[in-house]
């Protein structure tokens, strides 16, 4: 079963600024400090672009996880997609959309689809944990992005 959710965040910056910051692995590390996220492969600093991959290591639920993602679509400054190449999910697809609201702000949409592995056990994990935890994780990251842009 695929789980889908969308998050909407209005940011006080241009789509170009929001797009670029969202692809910056240094900022990503800062924004995900709560989970002790680290880069263990691929792009190690700066902005990612089409075809780039990065391998993240982070602690969630008290367990260390490793996930390799790749930028599979890149339309600056309106959208990009990152997808899991290897990691804990059967499938993970994250579309980032940046809409210019015309008043110096940008609507950022995160559209996420994922499937947990392990068949029936994965369905239990999706419903009991991941369906709530992943939206929370995106909310934390987006709060950090908003705070950064407001400074």
SVG drawing of the C-alpha trace seen along z (x, -y; Angstrom):
<svg xmlns="http://www.w3.org/2000/svg" viewBox="-3 -42 35 52">
<polyline fill="none" stroke="black" stroke-width="0.4" points="0.0,0.0 1.3,-3.5 1.0,-6.2 0.7,-9.8 0.7,-13.1 1.2,-16.8 2.6,-19.6 2.2,-23.3 4.5,-26.0 4.6,-29.7 8.1,-31.0 9.3,-34.7 11.6,-34.5 11.7,-34.0 11.1,-30.6 14.8,-30.6 16.0,-31.2 13.7,-28.5 14.5,-26.0 18.3,-26.5 18.2,-26.3 16.0,-23.1 18.8,-21.4 21.6,-22.5 23.0,-19.5 24.7,-21.7 21.4,-23.3 19.7,-19.9 22.2,-18.7 21.5,-21.7 17.7,-21.3 17.8,-17.6 20.2,-17.9 17.5,-16.4 18.1,-13.0 21.9,-13.3 21.8,-13.1 25.1,-12.7 26.3,-12.4 28.1,-9.1 28.3,-9.1 27.7,-11.2 27.4,-15.0 29.1,-16.1 28.6,-19.9 26.7,-22.6 23.7,-22.3 22.6,-19.2 21.6,-19.2 19.9,-16.7 21.4,-13.2 23.3,-13.9 22.9,-11.4 23.6,-11.5 23.6,-8.8 22.3,-9.9 22.7,-8.2 20.3,-9.2 18.8,-8.0 15.1,-7.5 13.2,-5.4 16.6,-4.9 17.9,-3.0 20.5,-4.1 19.1,-4.1 20.9,-4.6 19.1,-6.0 20.6,-6.8 18.6,-9.4 18.9,-10.9 17.6,-14.0 15.6,-12.5 13.9,-15.7 15.1,-19.3 13.2,-22.3 14.7,-25.3 13.0,-27.2 9.7,-25.5 10.2,-21.8 12.5,-18.9 12.1,-15.3 14.3,-13.2 13.8,-9.4 15.3,-6.6 17.7,-4.5 18.6,-2.3 17.3,-2.3 14.6,-1.4 11.6,-2.0 10.2,0.2 9.6,-3.1 10.1,-6.8 9.3,-9.6 9.4,-13.3 8.2,-16.1 9.1,-19.6 7.1,-22.4 7.7,-26.2 5.0,-28.6 5.6,-32.3 2.8,-34.0 3.7,-37.4 4.2,-39.3 7.8,-38.2 6.7,-34.9 6.7,-31.3 4.3,-28.5 6.3,-25.3 4.5,-22.0 6.0,-18.7 4.2,-15.8 5.4,-12.5 4.6,-8.9 6.2,-6.0 5.8,-2.3 7.3,-0.4 9.0,2.9 8.1,6.3 4.6,6.9 2.1,7.2 4.6,6.1 5.3,3.0 1.5,2.2 1.5,2.2 4.5,-0.1 2.9,-2.4 -0.2,-2.8 1.2,-2.7 4.4,-4.7 5.4,-6.1 2.1,-7.6 2.5,-10.0 6.2,-10.2 7.2,-11.2 4.8,-14.2 6.2,-15.3 9.7,-15.0 8.8,-17.2 7.1,-19.7 10.3,-20.0 12.4,-20.5 10.0,-23.1 9.9,-25.0 13.7,-25.2 13.6,-26.4 11.1,-29.1 13.1,-30.2 16.3,-30.4 14.6,-32.5 13.0,-34.8 16.5,-35.7"/>
</svg>
